Amino acid sequence: MKNILLIGGSQGIGLSMAKQLIDNNNVFIASRTNEDLENLNVTHIPFDATSDDIDTTALPEEVHGFAYCPGSINLKPFKIMSLETFQADMQLNFFSLVKVVKAILPKMAEGASMVFFSTVAVGTGMPFHTSVAAAKGAIEGFAKSMAAEYAPKIRVNVVAPSLVDTPLATRLLSNERKREMMSQRHPLKRFGESEDIANIAVFLLSDKSTWMTGQIVGVDGGMSTLNIS
């Protein structure tokens, strides 16, 4: 069985990934909370991505798959966006990712896969997304460089979703009017579910994607490529 490490896998997309992975893999989840993991066959490692160093002694000798799930959604006009918000978004999304990758790199097995998460707003300019698009854009550039540097030993790919119904998006989907409005923005006329994104991420961690690396995979209901207005 493969050893898979998920950072922030206790809710949302990470939790959906864990539920798909546990039957055929040894799953390790490093996160701040674990209340939704009690009935899952996973190993939990207490970890706050914004402040902690990952405890690599709690991991097996080899890690075959890794996904970094923490993220943020700060959607405001640029003129009222503080520098501190940009710094916090960059810290959580990018610098904390780099810190974890540096720590676990010696444990990554031959043929291992890394999966990071971006946003449709990096490739498609959207108003009010300056901070999150900047932070996720750094991830996309980092991933491509890592994929080139560590090929063929390690594969590195990125999933770039549109809006997904997770705890992170609660404010954007807080009532039926907002949910309908967000659905209609997408060519497929719905926002994403955590399973939509988990399906692709789990595929990228699996042996079914062994000829994929350095890719930005859009899972966005057609948002990034179709204009049906």
Disulfide bonds with the S-S distance in Angstrom:
none
